[in-house]
Amino acid sequence: MKRRRKKKEKKPAWILRLVWHFGYKPGRVMREVLEWTEVLVVAGILAVLIMSFVTVRMHVPTGSMIPTIDPKDSFFVDRITYYFRDPKPGDIVVFRHTEQVLVRSVDEGSIAEAAGVTPGDQLLYLNSEPVYSTEAADSHLASLPDGAEIRLTVVGGRQYELGSKAADGAALADLGIETREQRMRYVKRLIAVGGQTVQIVGGDLYVDGEKLTDPRFDRYYYSNDPRFRYGVEPTLVPEGHYFVLGDNSQNSFDSRFWGFVDEKDFIGEPYLRVWPLDRFGLMR
């Protein structure tokens, strides 16, 4: 007669074994509470890991990617792809970008304090140059000749006169201004990578002198705004950086204004639209 194998007993939850180890013997109700606590903790950890390394859900708050992505669209972003391959021109990419540069603090006794710069001010212009990041502002400040007058404009139209540039005054910190950046996730189309030269001519895109004819670039790209600083003339993309544009370039804040995306700021690639339901489907 065949002997029936004894069913293996289920091990108690690790949290119960832990409290038993410390001498606590919970009753039936408390055991259930602890077991559910374990489930919720594990689920929370998995959610954090997935959102950090696998996928993230987001939407585009503007019409910069119409018709590819509408402002009401909600989609998931694949965060794994770019661990295994480099982004390619034509990809729709998600990356972190500085939305605002704010004054975090002003050093006591500094030029900025004497001028009246206030913590919380949002920086708009350094002289006539827009402030899109602390790094860009410091670069522009360093490029000014010694003795040049420095003027800072903030939201609300206020202007601060920060005196003349000194030989050793090559950054905002040298003027007594410590900044913090508010960064957001942006979605754009990748146009050119490091080492390539990009230019918009007559609404068309040219990379290394060759017109881009792929259907993904089949739209009119605007280049007639005086605020555009990149891509209007032949623009070399630095190594380790990318040039990106919105598909709806008439209404897109992109590389034409602020330059290039650092590869370290890339997040991933949209892959699944989940809302609205009539647009549900893969995005690649």
C-alpha atoms as an extended CHARMM CRD file, in Angstrom:
* protein
*
       284  EXT
         1         1  MET       CA              0.0000000000        0.0000000000        0.0000000000  PROA      1               0.0000000000
         2         2  LYS       CA              1.3670000000        3.3970000000       -1.0840000000  PROA      2               0.0000000000
         3         3  ARG       CA              2.0880000000        5.6490000000        1.8530000000  PROA      3               0.0000000000
         4         4  ARG       CA              0.5240000000        9.1190000000        1.5650000000  PROA      4               0.0000000000
         5         5  ARG       CA              3.1110000000       11.8690000000        1.7410000000  PROA      5               0.0000000000
         6         6  LYS       CA              2.5900000000       14.1620000000        4.6740000000  PROA      6               0.0000000000
         7         7  LYS       CA              1.6160000000       17.6840000000        3.6220000000  PROA      7               0.0000000000
         8         8  LYS       CA              4.3420000000       20.1730000000        4.3480000000  PROA      8               0.0000000000
         9         9  GLU       CA              3.3150000000       22.6720000000        6.9530000000  PROA      9               0.0000000000
        10        10  LYS       CA              3.2950000000       26.3340000000        5.9690000000  PROA      10              0.0000000000
        11        11  LYS       CA              5.9800000000       28.3210000000        7.7240000000  PROA      11              0.0000000000
        12        12  PRO       CA              4.7800000000       31.1620000000        9.9420000000  PROA      12              0.0000000000
        13        13  ALA       CA              5.2460000000       34.6840000000        8.6120000000  PROA      13              0.0000000000
        14        14  TRP       CA              8.7270000000       36.0370000000        9.1860000000  PROA      14              0.0000000000
        15        15  ILE       CA              7.3290000000       38.8710000000       11.3020000000  PROA      15              0.0000000000
        16        16  LEU       CA              5.7970000000       36.2920000000       13.6720000000  PROA      16              0.0000000000
        17        17  ARG       CA              9.0590000000       34.4170000000       13.9050000000  PROA      17              0.0000000000
        18        18  LEU       CA             10.7620000000       37.7250000000       14.6530000000  PROA      18              0.0000000000
        19        19  VAL       CA              8.4490000000       38.6590000000       17.5410000000  PROA      19              0.0000000000
        20        20  TRP       CA              8.6230000000       35.0980000000       18.8740000000  PROA      20              0.0000000000
        21        21  HSD       CA             12.4120000000       35.4570000000       18.8940000000  PROA      21              0.0000000000
        22        22  PHE       CA             12.0500000000       38.4250000000       21.2270000000  PROA      22              0.0000000000
        23        23  GLY       CA              9.6770000000       36.5310000000       23.5000000000  PROA      23              0.0000000000
        24        24  TYR       CA              6.3390000000       38.0030000000       22.3980000000  PROA      24              0.0000000000
        25        25  LYS       CA              3.5030000000       35.4950000000       21.8370000000  PROA      25              0.0000000000
        26        26  PRO       CA              0.6480000000       37.3210000000       20.0110000000  PROA      26              0.0000000000
        27        27  GLY       CA             -2.9400000000       36.0780000000       20.1420000000  PROA      27              0.0000000000
        28        28  ARG       CA             -5.0420000000       35.1310000000       17.0990000000  PROA      28              0.0000000000
        29        29  VAL       CA             -6.1740000000       38.7000000000       16.2580000000  PROA      29              0.0000000000
        30        30  MET       CA             -2.7180000000       40.1960000000       16.6870000000  PROA      30              0.0000000000
        31        31  ARG       CA             -1.2390000000       37.3800000000       14.5830000000  PROA      31              0.0000000000
        32        32  GLU       CA             -3.5260000000       38.3570000000       11.7090000000  PROA      32              0.0000000000
        33        33  VAL       CA             -2.6280000000       42.0300000000       12.1370000000  PROA      33              0.0000000000
        34        34  LEU       CA              1.0710000000       41.2020000000       12.0030000000  PROA      34              0.0000000000
        35        35  GLU       CA              0.6650000000       38.9470000000        8.9690000000  PROA      35              0.0000000000
        36        36  TRP       CA             -1.2140000000       41.6880000000        7.0860000000  PROA      36              0.0000000000
        37        37  THR       CA              1.4770000000       44.1650000000        8.1350000000  PROA      37              0.0000000000
        38        38  GLU       CA              4.0700000000       41.9020000000        6.5330000000  PROA      38              0.0000000000
        39        39  VAL       CA              2.0470000000       41.7280000000        3.2950000000  PROA      39              0.0000000000
        40        40  LEU       CA              1.7050000000       45.5240000000        3.1300000000  PROA      40              0.0000000000
        41        41  VAL       CA              5.3840000000       46.1200000000        3.8890000000  PROA      41              0.0000000000
        42        42  VAL       CA              6.5120000000       43.6760000000        1.1850000000  PROA      42              0.0000000000
        43        43  ALA       CA              4.0480000000       45.1940000000       -1.3140000000  PROA      43              0.0000000000
        44        44  GLY       CA              5.3200000000       48.6830000000       -0.4880000000  PROA      44              0.0000000000
        45        45  ILE       CA              8.9530000000       47.6700000000       -0.9620000000  PROA      45              0.0000000000
        46        46  LEU       CA              8.1690000000       46.0100000000       -4.3080000000  PROA      46              0.0000000000
        47        47  ALA       CA              6.2490000000       49.1020000000       -5.4590000000  PROA      47              0.0000000000
        48        48  VAL       CA              9.1790000000       51.3730000000       -4.5890000000  PROA      48              0.0000000000
        49        49  LEU       CA             11.6350000000       49.1090000000       -6.4110000000  PROA      49              0.0000000000
        50        50  ILE       CA              9.4170000000       48.8880000000       -9.5030000000  PROA      50              0.0000000000
        51        51  MET       CA              8.8360000000       52.6630000000       -9.6220000000  PROA      51              0.0000000000
        52        52  SER       CA             12.5600000000       53.3170000000       -9.1070000000  PROA      52              0.0000000000
        53        53  PHE       CA             14.0670000000       50.8300000000      -11.5340000000  PROA      53              0.0000000000
        54        54  VAL       CA             11.4060000000       49.3010000000      -13.7920000000  PROA      54              0.0000000000
        55        55  THR       CA              8.5360000000       51.6050000000      -14.7330000000  PROA      55              0.0000000000
        56        56  VAL       CA              6.7870000000       54.8240000000      -13.7770000000  PROA      56              0.0000000000
        57        57  ARG       CA              3.4100000000       56.2700000000      -14.7530000000  PROA      57              0.0000000000
        58        58  MET       CA              3.1610000000       59.8770000000      -15.9500000000  PROA      58              0.0000000000
        59        59  HSD       CA              1.3930000000       62.3010000000      -18.2670000000  PROA      59              0.0000000000
        60        60  VAL       CA              2.3240000000       65.3800000000      -20.2990000000  PROA      60              0.0000000000
        61        61  PRO       CA              0.6890000000       68.5210000000      -18.8670000000  PROA      61              0.0000000000
        62        62  THR       CA              1.1080000000       70.5290000000      -22.0890000000  PROA      62              0.0000000000
        63        63  GLY       CA              0.4340000000       70.0750000000      -25.7940000000  PROA      63              0.0000000000
        64        64  SER       CA              4.1150000000       69.9110000000      -26.6970000000  PROA      64              0.0000000000
        65        65  MET       CA              3.9000000000       66.3490000000      -28.0790000000  PROA      65              0.0000000000
        66        66  ILE       CA              0.6020000000       66.5840000000      -29.9940000000  PROA      66              0.0000000000
        67        67  PRO       CA             -0.4330000000       64.5310000000      -31.9810000000  PROA      67              0.0000000000
        68        68  THR       CA              1.7760000000       61.7230000000      -30.6080000000  PROA      68              0.0000000000
        69        69  ILE       CA              0.8140000000       62.3860000000      -26.9810000000  PROA      69              0.0000000000
        70        70  ASP       CA             -2.1620000000       64.4780000000      -25.8750000000  PROA      70              0.0000000000
        71        71  PRO       CA             -2.1850000000       66.4480000000      -22.6040000000  PROA      71              0.0000000000
        72        72  LYS       CA             -4.8420000000       64.1150000000      -21.1640000000  PROA      72              0.0000000000
        73        73  ASP       CA             -2.8760000000       60.9460000000      -21.9980000000  PROA      73              0.0000000000
        74        74  SER       CA             -1.5240000000       58.8310000000      -19.1510000000  PROA      74              0.0000000000
        75        75  PHE       CA              1.1800000000       56.2690000000      -19.8810000000  PROA      75              0.0000000000
        76        76  PHE       CA              3.8680000000       54.0540000000      -18.4230000000  PROA      76              0.0000000000
        77        77  VAL       CA              7.5900000000       54.6520000000      -18.9690000000  PROA      77              0.0000000000
        78        78  ASP       CA             10.0440000000       51.8000000000      -19.4510000000  PROA      78              0.0000000000
        79        79  ARG       CA             13.0520000000       52.5260000000      -17.2230000000  PROA      79              0.0000000000
        80        80  ILE       CA             14.9930000000       49.4020000000      -18.2180000000  PROA      80              0.0000000000
        81        81  THR       CA             15.5300000000       49.8620000000      -21.9820000000  PROA      81              0.0000000000
        82        82  TYR       CA             18.3470000000       52.3890000000      -21.7380000000  PROA      82              0.0000000000
        83        83  TYR       CA             20.3520000000       50.1500000000      -19.4020000000  PROA      83              0.0000000000
        84        84  PHE       CA             20.8760000000       47.8660000000      -22.3920000000  PROA      84              0.0000000000
        85        85  ARG       CA             20.9590000000       50.1970000000      -25.4030000000  PROA      85              0.0000000000
        86        86  ASP       CA             21.6830000000       53.8210000000      -26.1770000000  PROA      86              0.0000000000
        87        87  PRO       CA             18.8440000000       56.1910000000      -27.0910000000  PROA      87              0.0000000000
        88        88  LYS       CA             18.4910000000       56.6640000000      -30.8590000000  PROA      88              0.0000000000
        89        89  PRO       CA             17.2170000000       59.6160000000      -32.9170000000  PROA      89              0.0000000000
        90        90  GLY       CA             13.4860000000       59.2360000000      -33.3910000000  PROA      90              0.0000000000
        91        91  ASP       CA             12.8980000000       57.7450000000      -29.9170000000  PROA      91              0.0000000000
        92        92  ILE       CA             10.3690000000       59.4030000000      -27.6570000000  PROA      92              0.0000000000
        93        93  VAL       CA             12.3340000000       59.9470000000      -24.4540000000  PROA      93              0.0000000000
        94        94  VAL       CA             11.5780000000       60.8870000000      -20.8560000000  PROA      94              0.0000000000
        95        95  PHE       CA             14.1550000000       62.8090000000      -18.8580000000  PROA      95              0.0000000000
        96        96  ARG       CA             14.5530000000       65.1100000000      -15.8900000000  PROA      96              0.0000000000
        97        97  HSD       CA             14.8210000000       68.8100000000      -16.6360000000  PROA      97              0.0000000000
        98        98  THR       CA             15.1210000000       71.9520000000      -14.5320000000  PROA      98              0.0000000000
        99        99  GLU       CA             11.7950000000       73.7940000000      -14.4790000000  PROA      99              0.0000000000
       100       100  GLN       CA             12.7600000000       76.6280000000      -12.1190000000  PROA      100             0.0000000000
       101       101  VAL       CA             15.9140000000       78.0000000000      -10.5080000000  PROA      101             0.0000000000
       102       102  LEU       CA             15.1870000000       79.4590000000       -7.0680000000  PROA      102             0.0000000000
       103       103  VAL       CA             17.3060000000       81.2920000000       -4.5220000000  PROA      103             0.0000000000
       104       104  ARG       CA             17.7360000000       78.8940000000       -1.6150000000  PROA      104             0.0000000000
       105       105  SER       CA             19.7730000000       81.2130000000        0.5950000000  PROA      105             0.0000000000
       106       106  VAL       CA             21.8100000000       84.4160000000        0.5150000000  PROA      106             0.0000000000
       107       107  ASP       CA             25.1740000000       84.5800000000        2.2810000000  PROA      107             0.0000000000
       108       108  GLU       CA             25.4330000000       87.1050000000        5.0630000000  PROA      108             0.0000000000
       109       109  GLY       CA             27.5490000000       90.1110000000        4.1200000000  PROA      109             0.0000000000
       110       110  SER       CA             27.5790000000       89.1570000000        0.4270000000  PROA      110             0.0000000000
       111       111  ILE       CA             27.0200000000       91.2980000000       -2.6590000000  PROA      111             0.0000000000
       112       112  ALA       CA             23.6530000000       89.6230000000       -3.1400000000  PROA      112             0.0000000000
       113       113  GLU       CA             22.5040000000       90.4740000000        0.3900000000  PROA      113             0.0000000000
       114       114  ALA       CA             23.5200000000       94.0980000000       -0.0830000000  PROA      114             0.0000000000
       115       115  ALA       CA             21.5400000000       94.2080000000       -3.3430000000  PROA      115             0.0000000000
       116       116  GLY       CA             18.4230000000       92.8410000000       -1.6280000000  PROA      116             0.0000000000
       117       117  VAL       CA             18.2380000000       89.3670000000       -3.1970000000  PROA      117             0.0000000000
       118       118  THR       CA             15.6650000000       87.3340000000       -1.2530000000  PROA      118             0.0000000000
       119       119  PRO       CA             15.4740000000       83.5850000000       -0.5970000000  PROA      119             0.0000000000
       120       120  GLY       CA             12.6140000000       82.1570000000       -2.6740000000  PROA      120             0.0000000000
       121       121  ASP       CA             13.1970000000       84.4700000000       -5.6440000000  PROA      121             0.0000000000
       122       122  GLN       CA             12.8470000000       82.6510000000       -8.9750000000  PROA      122             0.0000000000
       123       123  LEU       CA             15.6750000000       83.6000000000      -11.3230000000  PROA      123             0.0000000000
       124       124  LEU       CA             14.6770000000       84.6010000000      -14.8540000000  PROA      124             0.0000000000
       125       125  TYR       CA             17.6060000000       86.4500000000      -16.4440000000  PROA      125             0.0000000000
       126       126  LEU       CA             21.2550000000       87.0350000000      -15.7280000000  PROA      126             0.0000000000
       127       127  ASN       CA             21.8590000000       90.2140000000      -17.6880000000  PROA      127             0.0000000000
       128       128  SER       CA             19.9930000000       89.3690000000      -20.9340000000  PROA      128             0.0000000000
       129       129  GLU       CA             20.5740000000       85.6030000000      -20.7410000000  PROA      129             0.0000000000
       130       130  PRO       CA             17.6600000000       83.3930000000      -19.5570000000  PROA      130             0.0000000000
       131       131  VAL       CA             18.4500000000       81.3090000000      -16.4750000000  PROA      131             0.0000000000
       132       132  TYR       CA             17.4790000000       77.7120000000      -17.3210000000  PROA      132             0.0000000000
       133       133  SER       CA             19.8120000000       76.0470000000      -14.8110000000  PROA      133             0.0000000000
       134       134  THR       CA             22.4190000000       76.9610000000      -12.2220000000  PROA      134             0.0000000000
       135       135  GLU       CA             25.1390000000       75.4590000000      -14.4130000000  PROA      135             0.0000000000
       136       136  ALA       CA             24.0780000000       77.5610000000      -17.4180000000  PROA      136             0.0000000000
       137       137  ALA       CA             23.9180000000       80.7270000000      -15.2980000000  PROA      137             0.0000000000
       138       138  ASP       CA             27.3930000000       80.0840000000      -13.8920000000  PROA      138             0.0000000000
       139       139  SER       CA             28.7040000000       79.4340000000      -17.4130000000  PROA      139             0.0000000000
       140       140  HSD       CA             27.2680000000       82.7250000000      -18.6700000000  PROA      140             0.0000000000
       141       141  LEU       CA             28.6510000000       84.5920000000      -15.6570000000  PROA      141             0.0000000000
       142       142  ALA       CA             32.0990000000       83.1120000000      -16.2580000000  PROA      142             0.0000000000
       143       143  SER       CA             31.9550000000       84.2330000000      -19.9030000000  PROA      143             0.0000000000
       144       144  LEU       CA             31.4130000000       87.8950000000      -18.9990000000  PROA      144             0.0000000000
       145       145  PRO       CA             34.5140000000       90.0910000000      -19.1800000000  PROA      145             0.0000000000
       146       146  ASP       CA             36.0160000000       91.2990000000      -15.9150000000  PROA      146             0.0000000000
       147       147  GLY       CA             34.3900000000       94.5280000000      -14.8900000000  PROA      147             0.0000000000
       148       148  ALA       CA             31.0850000000       93.8430000000      -16.6650000000  PROA      148             0.0000000000
       149       149  GLU       CA             28.0090000000       94.9750000000      -14.7330000000  PROA      149             0.0000000000
       150       150  ILE       CA             25.8980000000       92.1060000000      -13.4190000000  PROA      150             0.0000000000
       151       151  ARG       CA             22.1110000000       92.4010000000      -13.3370000000  PROA      151             0.0000000000
       152       152  LEU       CA             19.7560000000       89.7160000000      -12.0590000000  PROA      152             0.0000000000
       153       153  THR       CA             16.0520000000       89.6510000000      -12.9750000000  PROA      153             0.0000000000
       154       154  VAL       CA             13.5490000000       87.5580000000      -11.0030000000  PROA      154             0.0000000000
       155       155  VAL       CA              9.8580000000       86.7100000000      -11.2950000000  PROA      155             0.0000000000
       156       156  GLY       CA              7.7470000000       89.7980000000      -10.7400000000  PROA      156             0.0000000000
       157       157  GLY       CA             10.0790000000       91.9720000000      -12.8070000000  PROA      157             0.0000000000
       158       158  ARG       CA             12.3950000000       92.9120000000       -9.9610000000  PROA      158             0.0000000000
       159       159  GLN       CA             16.0040000000       93.5640000000      -10.9120000000  PROA      159             0.0000000000
       160       160  TYR       CA             19.0400000000       93.4050000000       -8.6640000000  PROA      160             0.0000000000
       161       161  GLU       CA             22.2550000000       95.2280000000       -9.4950000000  PROA      161             0.0000000000
       162       162  LEU       CA             25.1200000000       93.0190000000       -8.3520000000  PROA      162             0.0000000000
       163       163  GLY       CA             28.0140000000       95.3140000000       -9.2150000000  PROA      163             0.0000000000
       164       164  SER       CA             30.9300000000       94.5730000000      -11.5070000000  PROA      164             0.0000000000
       165       165  LYS       CA             32.2670000000       91.1210000000      -12.1940000000  PROA      165             0.0000000000
       166       166  ALA       CA             35.4930000000       90.4690000000      -10.3150000000  PROA      166             0.0000000000
       167       167  ALA       CA             38.2890000000       88.3390000000      -11.7100000000  PROA      167             0.0000000000
       168       168  ASP       CA             37.4030000000       85.5650000000       -9.2590000000  PROA      168             0.0000000000
       169       169  GLY       CA             33.6050000000       85.9400000000       -9.5690000000  PROA      169             0.0000000000
       170       170  ALA       CA             32.7320000000       83.1310000000      -11.9440000000  PROA      170             0.0000000000
       171       171  ALA       CA             29.5930000000       81.6960000000      -10.3020000000  PROA      171             0.0000000000
       172       172  LEU       CA             26.4100000000       82.7390000000       -8.5260000000  PROA      172             0.0000000000
       173       173  ALA       CA             27.8600000000       81.3240000000       -5.3110000000  PROA      173             0.0000000000
       174       174  ASP       CA             30.6760000000       83.8840000000       -5.5600000000  PROA      174             0.0000000000
       175       175  LEU       CA             28.0170000000       86.5980000000       -5.3610000000  PROA      175             0.0000000000
       176       176  GLY       CA             26.5100000000       84.9980000000       -2.2700000000  PROA      176             0.0000000000
       177       177  ILE       CA             23.6040000000       83.2390000000       -3.9950000000  PROA      177             0.0000000000
       178       178  GLU       CA             22.9240000000       79.5770000000       -3.2160000000  PROA      178             0.0000000000
       179       179  THR       CA             20.3180000000       78.0830000000       -5.5430000000  PROA      179             0.0000000000
       180       180  ARG       CA             18.0180000000       75.0760000000       -5.6710000000  PROA      180             0.0000000000
       181       181  GLU       CA             16.4570000000       73.6640000000       -8.8040000000  PROA      181             0.0000000000
       182       182  GLN       CA             12.9270000000       72.3490000000       -9.2000000000  PROA      182             0.0000000000
       183       183  ARG       CA             13.0960000000       69.5100000000      -11.7040000000  PROA      183             0.0000000000
       184       184  MET       CA             10.3160000000       67.7920000000      -13.6270000000  PROA      184             0.0000000000
       185       185  ARG       CA              9.9410000000       64.8750000000      -16.0070000000  PROA      185             0.0000000000
       186       186  TYR       CA              9.8260000000       66.0220000000      -19.6390000000  PROA      186             0.0000000000
       187       187  VAL       CA              8.7800000000       64.0400000000      -22.7160000000  PROA      187             0.0000000000
       188       188  LYS       CA             10.2910000000       64.9350000000      -26.1070000000  PROA      188             0.0000000000
       189       189  ARG       CA             11.5510000000       63.3040000000      -29.2930000000  PROA      189             0.0000000000
       190       190  LEU       CA             15.2610000000       62.6430000000      -29.6180000000  PROA      190             0.0000000000
       191       191  ILE       CA             16.6860000000       64.3910000000      -32.6750000000  PROA      191             0.0000000000
       192       192  ALA       CA             20.4780000000       64.1900000000      -32.4400000000  PROA      192             0.0000000000
       193       193  VAL       CA             23.0970000000       62.6270000000      -30.1720000000  PROA      193             0.0000000000
       194       194  GLY       CA             26.5270000000       63.6850000000      -28.9840000000  PROA      194             0.0000000000
       195       195  GLY       CA             28.9560000000       64.4430000000      -31.8180000000  PROA      195             0.0000000000
       196       196  GLN       CA             26.2150000000       65.2190000000      -34.3560000000  PROA      196             0.0000000000
       197       197  THR       CA             25.3900000000       68.6400000000      -35.7760000000  PROA      197             0.0000000000
       198       198  VAL       CA             21.7320000000       69.6430000000      -35.9390000000  PROA      198             0.0000000000
       199       199  GLN       CA             19.9520000000       72.5230000000      -37.6960000000  PROA      199             0.0000000000
       200       200  ILE       CA             16.3710000000       73.4850000000      -38.5700000000  PROA      200             0.0000000000
       201       201  VAL       CA             16.0320000000       74.8630000000      -42.0910000000  PROA      201             0.0000000000
       202       202  GLY       CA             12.6840000000       75.8530000000      -43.5790000000  PROA      202             0.0000000000
       203       203  GLY       CA             10.8140000000       73.7060000000      -41.0600000000  PROA      203             0.0000000000
       204       204  ASP       CA             12.8980000000       70.5950000000      -41.7960000000  PROA      204             0.0000000000
       205       205  LEU       CA             15.5310000000       68.9250000000      -39.6450000000  PROA      205             0.0000000000
       206       206  TYR       CA             19.0930000000       68.3820000000      -40.8240000000  PROA      206             0.0000000000
       207       207  VAL       CA             21.5890000000       66.2350000000      -38.9010000000  PROA      207             0.0000000000
       208       208  ASP       CA             25.1930000000       66.2920000000      -40.1040000000  PROA      208             0.0000000000
       209       209  GLY       CA             23.9240000000       68.0760000000      -43.2240000000  PROA      209             0.0000000000
       210       210  GLU       CA             21.4260000000       65.3200000000      -44.1260000000  PROA      210             0.0000000000
       211       211  LYS       CA             17.6790000000       65.9890000000      -44.0730000000  PROA      211             0.0000000000
       212       212  LEU       CA             15.7370000000       63.6770000000      -41.7600000000  PROA      212             0.0000000000
       213       213  THR       CA             13.0490000000       61.9710000000      -43.8590000000  PROA      213             0.0000000000
       214       214  ASP       CA             11.8380000000       59.3130000000      -41.4120000000  PROA      214             0.0000000000
       215       215  PRO       CA              8.0390000000       59.5870000000      -40.8560000000  PROA      215             0.0000000000
       216       216  ARG       CA              8.6970000000       60.2940000000      -37.1740000000  PROA      216             0.0000000000
       217       217  PHE       CA             10.1270000000       63.6790000000      -38.2040000000  PROA      217             0.0000000000
       218       218  ASP       CA              7.4470000000       64.4420000000      -40.7900000000  PROA      218             0.0000000000
       219       219  ARG       CA              6.2180000000       67.7600000000      -39.3460000000  PROA      219             0.0000000000
       220       220  TYR       CA              7.0780000000       71.4390000000      -39.4800000000  PROA      220             0.0000000000
       221       221  TYR       CA              9.7170000000       72.5540000000      -36.9740000000  PROA      221             0.0000000000
       222       222  TYR       CA              9.6820000000       76.2250000000      -36.0550000000  PROA      222             0.0000000000
       223       223  SER       CA             12.9170000000       78.1960000000      -35.8560000000  PROA      223             0.0000000000
       224       224  ASN       CA             11.8130000000       81.8330000000      -36.0480000000  PROA      224             0.0000000000
       225       225  ASP       CA             11.5250000000       82.7180000000      -32.3450000000  PROA      225             0.0000000000
       226       226  PRO       CA             14.2400000000       85.1930000000      -31.2130000000  PROA      226             0.0000000000
       227       227  ARG       CA             14.5190000000       83.2420000000      -27.9480000000  PROA      227             0.0000000000
       228       228  PHE       CA             15.8370000000       80.1830000000      -29.7880000000  PROA      228             0.0000000000
       229       229  ARG       CA             19.5650000000       79.7570000000      -29.1650000000  PROA      229             0.0000000000
       230       230  TYR       CA             20.2110000000       76.2390000000      -30.4430000000  PROA      230             0.0000000000
       231       231  GLY       CA             19.4390000000       74.5060000000      -33.7170000000  PROA      231             0.0000000000
       232       232  VAL       CA             18.7010000000       77.6890000000      -35.6350000000  PROA      232             0.0000000000
       233       233  GLU       CA             22.3040000000       77.7170000000      -36.8030000000  PROA      233             0.0000000000
       234       234  PRO       CA             24.3390000000       74.4890000000      -37.1430000000  PROA      234             0.0000000000
       235       235  THR       CA             24.6470000000       73.2830000000      -33.5480000000  PROA      235             0.0000000000
       236       236  LEU       CA             27.1300000000       70.6510000000      -32.3870000000  PROA      236             0.0000000000
       237       237  VAL       CA             25.7060000000       68.3700000000      -29.6980000000  PROA      237             0.0000000000
       238       238  PRO       CA             28.3090000000       67.7350000000      -26.9780000000  PROA      238             0.0000000000
       239       239  GLU       CA             29.3510000000       64.1610000000      -26.2450000000  PROA      239             0.0000000000
       240       240  GLY       CA             27.1790000000       62.5800000000      -23.5870000000  PROA      240             0.0000000000
       241       241  HSD       CA             24.2980000000       64.9190000000      -24.4090000000  PROA      241             0.0000000000
       242       242  TYR       CA             21.1940000000       64.9130000000      -26.6120000000  PROA      242             0.0000000000
       243       243  PHE       CA             19.1610000000       67.4130000000      -28.6470000000  PROA      243             0.0000000000
       244       244  VAL       CA             15.3960000000       66.9880000000      -28.2160000000  PROA      244             0.0000000000
       245       245  LEU       CA             12.2840000000       68.6450000000      -29.6620000000  PROA      245             0.0000000000
       246       246  GLY       CA              8.5530000000       68.4320000000      -29.0970000000  PROA      246             0.0000000000
       247       247  ASP       CA              6.4730000000       67.0580000000      -31.9670000000  PROA      247             0.0000000000
       248       248  ASN       CA              4.2910000000       70.1710000000      -31.6510000000  PROA      248             0.0000000000
       249       249  SER       CA              7.2700000000       72.4840000000      -31.9290000000  PROA      249             0.0000000000
       250       250  GLN       CA              5.1550000000       75.6450000000      -32.0770000000  PROA      250             0.0000000000
       251       251  ASN       CA              4.1930000000       74.9720000000      -28.4670000000  PROA      251             0.0000000000
       252       252  SER       CA              7.2090000000       73.1910000000      -27.0010000000  PROA      252             0.0000000000
       253       253  PHE       CA              9.8350000000       74.2690000000      -24.4780000000  PROA      253             0.0000000000
       254       254  ASP       CA             12.7760000000       72.2030000000      -25.7000000000  PROA      254             0.0000000000
       255       255  SER       CA             16.4200000000       72.1630000000      -26.8140000000  PROA      255             0.0000000000
       256       256  ARG       CA             15.9600000000       75.1910000000      -29.0390000000  PROA      256             0.0000000000
       257       257  PHE       CA             15.6680000000       77.2710000000      -25.8570000000  PROA      257             0.0000000000
       258       258  TRP       CA             17.9030000000       75.6500000000      -23.2870000000  PROA      258             0.0000000000
       259       259  GLY       CA             20.2940000000       73.4010000000      -25.1660000000  PROA      259             0.0000000000
       260       260  PHE       CA             21.0290000000       69.7680000000      -24.3970000000  PROA      260             0.0000000000
       261       261  VAL       CA             19.9390000000       66.9020000000      -22.1540000000  PROA      261             0.0000000000
       262       262  ASP       CA             22.7030000000       65.2240000000      -20.1600000000  PROA      262             0.0000000000
       263       263  GLU       CA             22.6090000000       61.4390000000      -20.5470000000  PROA      263             0.0000000000
       264       264  LYS       CA             22.5610000000       61.0600000000      -16.7490000000  PROA      264             0.0000000000
       265       265  ASP       CA             19.1420000000       62.7780000000      -16.7200000000  PROA      265             0.0000000000
       266       266  PHE       CA             17.4940000000       60.2290000000      -19.0220000000  PROA      266             0.0000000000
       267       267  ILE       CA             14.7480000000       58.1400000000      -17.3910000000  PROA      267             0.0000000000
       268       268  GLY       CA             13.3840000000       55.9290000000      -20.1410000000  PROA      268             0.0000000000
       269       269  GLU       CA             10.9300000000       55.5270000000      -23.0000000000  PROA      269             0.0000000000
       270       270  PRO       CA              7.0850000000       55.5740000000      -22.9840000000  PROA      270             0.0000000000
       271       271  TYR       CA              5.6950000000       52.1850000000      -23.9470000000  PROA      271             0.0000000000
       272       272  LEU       CA              2.0430000000       51.8000000000      -22.8810000000  PROA      272             0.0000000000
       273       273  ARG       CA             -0.7400000000       54.3780000000      -22.9660000000  PROA      273             0.0000000000
       274       274  VAL       CA             -3.4510000000       53.5030000000      -20.4040000000  PROA      274             0.0000000000
       275       275  TRP       CA             -5.7140000000       56.5590000000      -20.5660000000  PROA      275             0.0000000000
       276       276  PRO       CA             -7.9750000000       57.5640000000      -22.1910000000  PROA      276             0.0000000000
       277       277  LEU       CA             -9.3150000000       54.1020000000      -22.9670000000  PROA      277             0.0000000000
       278       278  ASP       CA             -9.9810000000       54.9040000000      -26.6280000000  PROA      278             0.0000000000
       279       279  ARG       CA             -6.2270000000       55.5290000000      -27.0690000000  PROA      279             0.0000000000
       280       280  PHE       CA             -5.1040000000       52.5210000000      -25.0040000000  PROA      280             0.0000000000
       281       281  GLY       CA             -2.1820000000       50.6470000000      -26.5450000000  PROA      281             0.0000000000
       282       282  LEU       CA              1.5360000000       50.3650000000      -27.1310000000  PROA      282             0.0000000000
       283       283  MET       CA              3.3340000000       53.6140000000      -27.9470000000  PROA      283             0.0000000000
       284       284  ARG       CA              6.4820000000       52.3330000000      -29.6480000000  PROA      284             0.0000000000
